[in-house]
Amino acid sequence: MMSVRRVMSRLLLSAPRTSYRALCTATDTTSAKPVSNPQLEQQKAFLASVVETLPNAITAARIQGGNAPSGGEMVLEVPSNVTVPVLRFLKLHSSSQFKCFIQATAVDYPELKERFRVVYSLLSTRFNARIRVQTYVDEVTPVESATKVFKGADWFEREVWDMYGVFFHSHPDLRRILTDYGFEGHPQRKDFPLSGYVEVRYDDAEKRVVQEPVEIAQEYRSFDYSTPWEVFPEGTRPKDAVQLEQSEKKPE
Amino acid sequence: MLRTLARRAFTPSIRSFASQIREPGPVGLYAGDDPRATLRELYKRTLDAVKSIPETATYRVNVEKITNYRMGIVKENEDIAKIENALSVGQIQEVIEQAEDELELIPHMVEWKPWEMKEGEKPVVINVVD
């Protein structure tokens, strides 16, 4: 009857001995040839062909996070008046076939003149590829609704309207989707306070829910915006992001 | 027994396409009686439609390349499985769908003209960003 120790030692002897040191020095650093990522090359080739096919419709094209070994994400930036033609091209053209609509969202950059970045994400199951199409709009510029190309954009555009106030014209039914009926304001804008402007409570005298100005006492919080991590602003903001002009902020 | 006979006589039979559908095939996509003829017709229409785009436009060049390549494969091979393997973009029903989509796209591209660049404007450079 073999003891446990003997069994273990037998197993270890039979297993191939790979020294940890050998694993560490597996790559030969003297002949430092950069390993090309085939997926990244494919993405670059695809973006290049899109830019060549639609030159006047693309204001920027990049691969975000492309230097990571797992590959990056393709991003196309377009002017706000051509979102639907670009989405239609990506969906219907044989070498792109991004037929699956994933989501539409928005981001608020209040320091930009065109503060809302509307983002459409698409997936091509045929070629196993994802792409993002982005536009920048301000509060009053409408964007054409993507519902004529992708039915799935319906509720996502309603959410962007509700949360940011970006209007989608030719949308079949653009109304609020997440906020309360009669709610005023667009909550995901950066200038909308965290606790909002109104709070609701049930009033026994009126026998209904009433809205009152919010009374949550929040003490003054000062934010130190420096982070301990290195910041790479390139790729998330346009290079020539215009600072809000000082004259707009000066009191009359 | 009479009822089953009556049902069989009057229900439309999808099994007339049996030779074109390989199980399991995509639900709801029917290739029709002669998918090769359908494809040839669609590609012919595509090549006609794309003539209204200027010859130098990349879109026209690409569409013509793709369509001619696919049409060549369809013409050469009688066997549908061979066509599907050669093209490797899915089953024949999906190839038909892709041809229909491309045909649908062309009039929009003709109207939109994304290839026209103003004087001095250049297409953007692609950045790989961390």
HADDOCK unambig.tbl for C-alpha pairs under 7 A between the chains (distance, minus, plus):
assign (segid A and resid 51 and name CA) (segid B and resid 123 and name CA) 6.48 0.50 0.50
assign (segid A and resid 51 and name CA) (segid B and resid 124 and name CA) 6.99 0.50 0.50
assign (segid A and resid 52 and name CA) (segid B and resid 58 and name CA) 6.55 0.50 0.50
assign (segid A and resid 53 and name CA) (segid B and resid 58 and name CA) 5.14 0.50 0.50
assign (segid A and resid 53 and name CA) (segid B and resid 59 and name CA) 5.28 0.50 0.50
assign (segid A and resid 53 and name CA) (segid B and resid 115 and name CA) 6.39 0.50 0.50
assign (segid A and resid 54 and name CA) (segid B and resid 114 and name CA) 4.85 0.50 0.50
assign (segid A and resid 54 and name CA) (segid B and resid 115 and name CA) 5.60 0.50 0.50
assign (segid A and resid 55 and name CA) (segid B and resid 114 and name CA) 6.34 0.50 0.50
assign (segid A and resid 55 and name CA) (segid B and resid 115 and name CA) 5.82 0.50 0.50
assign (segid A and resid 55 and name CA) (segid B and resid 117 and name CA) 6.89 0.50 0.50
assign (segid A and resid 55 and name CA) (segid B and resid 123 and name CA) 5.10 0.50 0.50
assign (segid A and resid 56 and name CA) (segid B and resid 114 and name CA) 5.57 0.50 0.50
assign (segid A and resid 56 and name CA) (segid B and resid 115 and name CA) 6.45 0.50 0.50
assign (segid A and resid 56 and name CA) (segid B and resid 116 and name CA) 6.56 0.50 0.50
assign (segid A and resid 56 and name CA) (segid B and resid 117 and name CA) 5.71 0.50 0.50
assign (segid A and resid 57 and name CA) (segid B and resid 114 and name CA) 6.25 0.50 0.50
assign (segid A and resid 59 and name CA) (segid B and resid 124 and name CA) 6.56 0.50 0.50
assign (segid A and resid 60 and name CA) (segid B and resid 124 and name CA) 5.98 0.50 0.50
assign (segid A and resid 61 and name CA) (segid B and resid 124 and name CA) 6.99 0.50 0.50
assign (segid A and resid 61 and name CA) (segid B and resid 126 and name CA) 5.16 0.50 0.50
assign (segid A and resid 61 and name CA) (segid B and resid 127 and name CA) 6.75 0.50 0.50
assign (segid A and resid 62 and name CA) (segid B and resid 126 and name CA) 5.12 0.50 0.50
assign (segid A and resid 62 and name CA) (segid B and resid 127 and name CA) 4.60 0.50 0.50
assign (segid A and resid 62 and name CA) (segid B and resid 128 and name CA) 5.63 0.50 0.50
assign (segid A and resid 62 and name CA) (segid B and resid 129 and name CA) 6.82 0.50 0.50
assign (segid A and resid 63 and name CA) (segid B and resid 127 and name CA) 6.31 0.50 0.50
assign (segid A and resid 63 and name CA) (segid B and resid 128 and name CA) 4.77 0.50 0.50
assign (segid A and resid 63 and name CA) (segid B and resid 129 and name CA) 5.99 0.50 0.50
assign (segid A and resid 64 and name CA) (segid B and resid 128 and name CA) 6.22 0.50 0.50
assign (segid A and resid 64 and name CA) (segid B and resid 129 and name CA) 4.98 0.50 0.50
assign (segid A and resid 64 and name CA) (segid B and resid 130 and name CA) 5.87 0.50 0.50
assign (segid A and resid 65 and name CA) (segid B and resid 129 and name CA) 5.70 0.50 0.50
assign (segid A and resid 65 and name CA) (segid B and resid 130 and name CA) 4.28 0.50 0.50
assign (segid A and resid 66 and name CA) (segid B and resid 128 and name CA) 5.52 0.50 0.50
assign (segid A and resid 66 and name CA) (segid B and resid 129 and name CA) 6.10 0.50 0.50
assign (segid A and resid 66 and name CA) (segid B and resid 130 and name CA) 6.19 0.50 0.50
assign (segid A and resid 67 and name CA) (segid B and resid 130 and name CA) 6.16 0.50 0.50
assign (segid A and resid 89 and name CA) (segid B and resid 105 and name CA) 6.85 0.50 0.50
assign (segid A and resid 92 and name CA) (segid B and resid 101 and name CA) 5.06 0.50 0.50
assign (segid A and resid 92 and name CA) (segid B and resid 102 and name CA) 5.70 0.50 0.50
assign (segid A and resid 92 and name CA) (segid B and resid 105 and name CA) 6.14 0.50 0.50
assign (segid A and resid 93 and name CA) (segid B and resid 101 and name CA) 6.97 0.50 0.50
assign (segid A and resid 93 and name CA) (segid B and resid 102 and name CA) 5.42 0.50 0.50
assign (segid A and resid 94 and name CA) (segid B and resid 98 and name CA) 6.10 0.50 0.50
assign (segid A and resid 94 and name CA) (segid B and resid 102 and name CA) 6.34 0.50 0.50
assign (segid A and resid 235 and name CA) (segid B and resid 129 and name CA) 6.10 0.50 0.50
